[in-house]
Amino acid sequence: TLRKPISQSSMVDWASKNLNMHTQGIFRRRISISNMLSWNGGSIKKPMLITSNRTIKKEACEMFKLVQSYMGDRQTRMDRNHVALVTVTKCWSMQGLRDELYIQLIRQTTDNTCYRSLAWGWELMAISLAFFSPSPKFQSYLEGYIYRHLDSDENIAQRIKELVDLKIKKNSKSRKKRKQNTEDEGLPISTYAKYCYRKLQKVAVTGGKKGLRKPTVEEITHARNAIVTPSLFGSSLEEIMLRQQDMYPGNKLPWVQTQLSQQVLALGGEQTEGIFRIPGDIDEVNALKLQVDQWRIPSSLSDPNIPASLLKLWYRELEEPVIPQQFYKECISNYENPDAAVAVVQLLPELNRLVLCYLIHFLQIFAQPSNVGRTKMDVNNLAMVMAPNCLRCQSDDPRVIFENTRKEMSFLRMLIVHLDTSFIKGLV
C-alpha cells in the first residue's frame, strides 16, 4: 500500500530552505524556485543544493552535463550506458552528490517538452535507485515528486502540448533550437514512477549496492532492464512464479530458491563451519546475484558461503515475507507450542506453505547432529540467523522488536524440530 507522502506546500517549503538559489543576467536577479526546478537546456555554474564542500560544488556542475547527455539534451561521444556508469559511479563513491543528482533529475523531468528526453530522465532515476538512496532528509521530497507522477500520463501529455504551443508562439519568427517531440517513444511515465516508488521504499531500507567493487556496465544494464522485467530479488513470490512460467512451467517452487539451496549443498555447505552465520564476500555475492537474475548459475563457484548469503538475501528481500504479515501475531503467540506452530503453517497460502516447507526441510539437513559437529550451527543458531528472513516485525518500538525477536527465533526453532517436511523431497 502506498502511504501518502509530504504535501506540495511542504515540498515548496523544503525547496526554499535547501535550494542554492541561482541568478541570471547582468543584474544577477535571483531565479524563482519554479524556474530552478524546470527543465534547463544550458549549464549550471553552481550546485542545485546548498553545500560548503568544494569537491561537491565542482562535481555537481559536471554531473549536470552528464544528466543532460544521458537524456539526449547535450551532445557527447560516450554511449548512454557509459554516461550512466560515470554518473552512478560518481554518486556511489561520493555520498554528498546523491541528493544533488536526484534534484537535478527532478529539474530536468519537470516541464520537459521532449517526451524521449523526459523518459530517459526517469530511466536514469530508476537506474540510480538501484545503487544508492537519497539522504533521509531528502527522501520525503523525492518520494513526494515520484508520487505525483504515479497516474500522470494524461496530465504530462497535456502539459507538454501547452508548453510547446507557448514556445511556438514565442518563437514563431525564429528557428526552433530543440526538436519538440510529444509522441510516446517508450514506456508511459507512470510506469517509471511506479517502479521508482517501489525501488525508493526498498533502497531507503537496504542502502543500495554494497561492497568495494565499483558499479559495472553489466549492473547498469541489469538495473535498466529491471524497470520492465522484475528482478528475482525484491519481488513477490507470485511475480517470481509468473516470471519463470515460460522457462520452468512445471515447477511448484521458485527456481532461485531451489537452485541456490542445491548449490549450498553441492559445495559442501552442510560441512562448512559457520554456514549462514559467516557472510560470503559481498562483491562475489553481488556478482552471483547478477548471474542468477539472468537464470544462470556459474560453474566456477567454490565457497558455499556465497550462495548461502545470496539465499538469505533472497528471502529477506521478498516483497512480502515467506510468512505473510497477517500470520505474524499467530506465529509469535505460539512460539512455545509445537502443535500450534505447525498448525500455522497449514493455514498459509499454498505457495507460501511450499516455499516455507522447502526452507525448513533444507534447514533440517543442517540441524542433523552429524552436520552440527562440523558447522557449529545447531538448531538454535539456524533459527537465529533465519528467523529475520521469514518474519518481519512491523513495530517501531525497540522493546517490542527485542521481545519479538526472541519469539520469532523460538517459532522457527519449533518448525525445524517438529514440522514434517518429508513430502518436499524431490519437489522443484
C-alpha positions, -999 to +999 in steps of 0.1 A: +000+000+000+013+035-009+014+059+020+007+095+011+039+115+011+045+151+021+022+178+006+031+201-023+033+230+001+058+211+023+079+204-008+079+241-017+090+249+018+118+223+017+130+237-016+131+273-004+153+262+026+176+239+007+180+251-029+211+270-038+192+299-055+208+308-088+209+342-105+209+353-141+216+384-163+239+413-157+219+424-127+222+390-111+185+386-105+175+355-085+158+328-104+124+317-089+120+283-073+097+272-102+124+281-128+151+265-107+130+233-108+121+234-145+140+218-174+171+237-184+190+234-217+221+253-206+247+245-180+247+254-143+275+274-125+269+261-090+251+231-074+213+229-071+216+222-034+233+243-007+267+228+002+301+240+015+320+211+001+343+224-027+346+190-044+308+186-045+305+221-059+328+213-088+314+178-094+278+189-093+282+212-124+299+184-143+273+159-133+245+182-147+262+179-181+262+141-177+225+141-169+218+162-200+240+138-221+221+108-209+187+125-216+199+134-251+199+171-244+236+175-248+259+160-274+285+135-262+309+109-277+301+084-249+272+060-253+243+063-228+255+031-209+288+047-202+273+081-193+251+063-168+281+044-154+301+075-149+272+093-132+262+064-109+299+057-100+304+094-090+274+093-067+281+058-054+316+068-045+307+103-032+277+103-009+273+141-010+265+140-047+235+117-044+208+142-034+223+166-060+217+140-087+181+134-077+173+171-075+189+176-110+168+148-124+137+163-108+145+196-125+152+180-159+120+160-158+098+190-149+082+209-178+103+190-203+087+193-237+106+163-253+090+130-243+121+109-252+143+132-230+117+130-202+115+092-203+153+089-203+155+112-172+131+089-154+151+059-166+183+074-151+165+080-118+153+043-118+189+031-125+203+053-098+179+040-072+193+005-078+227+017-065+221+043-037+193+060-017+188+097-012+197+111+023+169+107+049+163+145+048+158+144+010+139+111+008+104+126+016+109+153-011+119+128-038+091+105-027+066+133-030+078+141-065+076+105-077+042+100-060+027+128-081+036+110-113+021+076-105-010+083-126+000+114-145+003+103-182-026+123-195-016+154-175+020+151-188+008+149-224-014+179-219+014+199-202+038+191-230+013+203-255+007+236-236+044+243-233+051+235-269+022+258-280+036+286-258+071+281-272+058+282-308+040+315-301+072+330-286+095+317-313+072+319-343+097+340-362+128+322-351+141+287-357+133+261-331+165+252-313+152+220-299+132+193-316+098+192-300+086+156-295+052+149-279+049+114-293+051+084-269+085+070-277+087+044-249+072+035-216+045+057-200+060+079-174+037+063-148+055+030-154+088+046-144+072+064-115+057+032-101+090+014-104+109+043-088+084+045-059+088+008-050+125+010-055+128+040-032+110+023-004+134-007-006+167+012-011+159+035+018+160+004+040+188-016+023+211+013+015+218+002-021+248-015-036+274-027-010+310-039-014+342-024-027+339-030-064+326+000-083+294-003-104+298-021-138+282-017-172+265-051-166+249-038-134+238-006-152+222-027-180+206-050-154+192-020-135+176-007-167+161-040-177+146-044-142+122-015-149+103-037-174+114-072-163+111-075-125+141-089-107+140-123-089+150-103-058+127-079-041+096-092-060+066-111-046+065-149-047+036-147-072+056-124-095+086-147-094+065-178-102+048-159-131+082-149-145+095-185-145+063-199-161+078-199-196+112-215-186+100-239-159+063-243-163+061-275-142+080-261-112+060-257-080+088-237-062+108-207-072+138-217-093+160-192-075+152-209-041+158-244-052+190-237-072+207-216-045+198-242-019+212-270-040+244-250-047+250-246-009+248-284-005+267-292-037+296-271-024+296-289+010+277-262+030+265-288+055+301-295+064+312-258+065+318-242+099+297-211+104+275-216+074+247-189+072+265-171+100+297-162+082+289-139+053+303-146+018+324-119+001+300-092-007+314-085-042+312-122-051+276-123-038+267-092-059+283-109-090+263-141-084+231-121-079+236-106-113+240-141-129+211-156-110+188-128-122+197-139-158+188-176-149+224-187-147+244-205-120+282-202-128+302-235-126+331-216-110+316-213-075+338-229-047+327-211-015+293-223-001+291-191+019+284-172-014+252-190-024+242-192+013+245-154+017+225-148-016+198-173-005+194-154+028+192-121+008+165-136-015+143-145+015+150-112+032+142-090+001+109-107-008+083-080-012+062-098+014+079-123+038+076-160+033+052-160+063+028-132+053+022-103+077-014-114+086+000-145+103+027-127+123+008-124+155-003-160+154+034-171+150+047-151+179+018-162+201+026-199+195+064-198+198+064-224+226+036-247+214+049-272+187+014-283+176+001-247+173+033-236+154+029-265+129-009-256+126+000-220+115+020-234+085-011-253+073-031-220+072-006-203+049-014-198+012-003-228-009+027-211-025+039-197+008+034-230+025+055-249-001+083-223+000+084-223+038+084-261+040+112-263+014+132-239+036+125-258+068+134-291+051+167-275+039+175-263+075+167-297+089+196-311+069+219-287+087+203-295+121+213-332+119+238-339+147+264-353+123+264-319+105+262-297+136+295-312+147+312-297+116+292-265+111+289-255+148+254-243+138+228-261+159+190-257+157+192-225+179+218-209+157+200-218+125+167-203+139+186-172+150+201-164+115+170-174+095+140-160+116+146-124+104+144-136+068+110-152+073+091-129+098+090-091+099+081-072+130+061-040+120+066-022+153+089+008+157+092+003+195+127-011+203+113-030+233+087-048+212+112-056+185+136-070+210+109-091+227+095-103+194+130-113+180+132-140+207+097-152+199+104-153+162+136-174+167+117-198+190+089-201+165+113-211+137+131-234+160+097-252+167+093-257+129+128-270+124+124-296+152+087-306+147+075-298+112+071-329+089+086-319+056+092-354+041+067-346+013+091-319+000+118-344-012+121-343-049+098-313-053+111-285-075 
